[in-house]
Structures are given as C-alpha cells and as structure tokens.
Amino acid sequence: MSNIDFNIDGDNRLAESIARLQDEAETLMGDMPNVPPELKNRLQSLQDQIADLYAMISEEAAYGVDAVEEAIVARPWTSMFVAFGLGALTAALLRSAPRRGYF
C-alpha cells in the first residue's frame, strides 16, 4: 500500500559500516592462519547476529512507515491538525524567552 520507497539499504551509513566491518573481519581472519576455530565460530556467530538485527530493524522501520502512512491517508484532516499543533508547540518551546533585565 505504501507509495514511499523506503529502502534502508540505499545510501545508508549503517549498512555501509556493517558491510565494511564484515569485510575487515573476513580479511583479518584470512591474514591470521593460526586463529583458533572457536574464535572463528564466535566471529561468524557475531556477524550472523548483526545481520539478523539489521534485518529486523529495517523490517520494523518499514512497518512503522507503512503504519504512519495508513493513518495519514485514513484521517487526513486529523493528521493535518496534529502536525500543525506539534509545529506550534515546538515553535513555542524553541522561542527564546523575553529578557527582563540586563543581569
């Protein structure tokens, strides 16, 4: 239903960092032939956990975007008034207080 292209993999620093980390770990393991198998297994397990976590986060983020879009489409006027109210509240909070003296 979403017409927003939510692509967490495209031009994302987190995805690039994870890929770079995996490449560095694989290079490191290749450069060290005497690495114990237990350490290799633990590193592979960590890489798998990071990949699973990233997939879960990207799926939840996409679900959140879809849910917000559905709410906006279902109630456009309410969404507009909520956005206006939040904008007004933010502006009021960010506006500096008038000075009452030179102290």
C-alpha positions as CSV (number, residue, x, y, z in Angstrom):
1,M,0.0,0.0,0.0
2,S,3.0,2.3,0.5
3,N,4.0,4.5,-2.3
4,I,7.0,5.6,-0.4
5,D,10.2,3.8,-1.4
6,F,11.6,3.0,2.0
7,N,15.0,1.5,1.2
8,I,17.1,1.3,4.2
9,D,19.9,-0.4,2.2
10,G,20.4,2.5,-0.3
11,D,23.0,5.2,0.6
12,N,22.9,4.3,4.3
13,R,25.9,4.7,6.5
14,L,24.8,2.0,8.9
15,A,24.6,-0.6,6.0
16,E,27.9,0.5,4.7
17,S,29.5,0.3,8.2
18,I,28.2,-3.2,8.7
19,A,29.4,-4.3,5.3
20,R,32.8,-2.7,6.0
21,L,33.0,-4.4,9.4
22,Q,32.3,-7.8,7.9
23,D,34.9,-7.3,5.1
24,E,37.5,-6.3,7.7
25,A,36.7,-9.3,9.9
26,E,37.0,-11.7,6.9
27,T,40.3,-10.1,5.9
28,L,41.6,-10.3,9.4
29,M,40.7,-13.9,9.7
30,G,42.3,-14.7,6.3
31,D,45.5,-12.9,7.4
32,M,45.8,-15.0,10.6
33,P,46.0,-18.7,9.7
34,N,46.6,-19.8,13.3
35,V,43.3,-18.4,14.6
36,P,41.6,-21.0,16.8
37,P,38.4,-22.4,15.3
38,E,36.5,-21.3,18.4
39,L,37.3,-17.7,17.7
40,K,36.3,-18.1,14.0
41,N,33.0,-19.6,15.1
42,R,32.4,-16.8,17.6
43,L,33.1,-14.2,15.0
44,Q,30.8,-15.8,12.5
45,S,28.1,-16.0,15.1
46,L,28.5,-12.3,15.8
47,Q,28.3,-11.5,12.1
48,D,25.1,-13.5,11.8
49,Q,23.6,-11.8,14.9
50,I,24.5,-8.3,13.4
51,A,22.9,-9.3,10.1
52,D,19.8,-10.6,11.8
53,L,19.5,-7.5,13.9
54,Y,19.9,-5.2,10.9
55,A,17.2,-7.1,9.0
56,M,14.8,-6.9,12.0
57,I,15.4,-3.2,12.4
58,S,14.9,-2.5,8.7
59,E,11.7,-4.5,8.7
60,E,10.3,-2.8,11.8
61,A,11.2,0.6,10.3
62,A,9.4,-0.2,7.1
63,Y,6.4,-1.4,9.0
64,G,6.4,1.9,11.0
65,V,6.5,4.0,7.9
66,D,3.5,2.0,6.4
67,A,1.5,2.4,9.6
68,V,2.0,6.1,9.7
69,E,1.2,6.4,6.0
70,E,-2.1,4.5,6.5
71,A,-3.0,6.7,9.5
72,I,-2.4,9.8,7.5
73,V,-4.4,8.5,4.5
74,A,-7.3,7.3,6.7
75,R,-7.6,10.6,8.6
76,P,-6.0,13.5,6.6
77,W,-7.6,16.4,8.5
78,T,-6.8,14.9,11.9
79,S,-3.2,14.4,10.7
80,M,-3.0,18.0,9.5
81,F,-4.3,19.4,12.8
82,V,-1.9,17.2,14.8
83,A,1.0,18.3,12.6
84,F,0.0,21.9,13.0
85,G,-0.3,21.5,16.8
86,L,3.0,19.8,17.1
87,G,4.7,22.5,15.0
88,A,3.1,25.3,17.0
89,L,4.2,23.6,20.3
90,T,7.7,23.1,19.0
91,A,7.9,26.8,17.9
92,A,6.6,28.0,21.3
93,L,9.2,25.8,23.1
94,L,12.1,27.0,20.9
95,R,11.2,30.6,21.0
96,S,13.5,32.4,23.4
97,A,12.0,34.0,26.5
98,P,12.0,37.8,26.5
99,R,14.7,39.4,28.7
100,R,13.5,41.2,31.8
101,G,16.7,43.0,32.6
102,Y,20.4,43.2,31.9
103,F,21.5,40.8,34.6
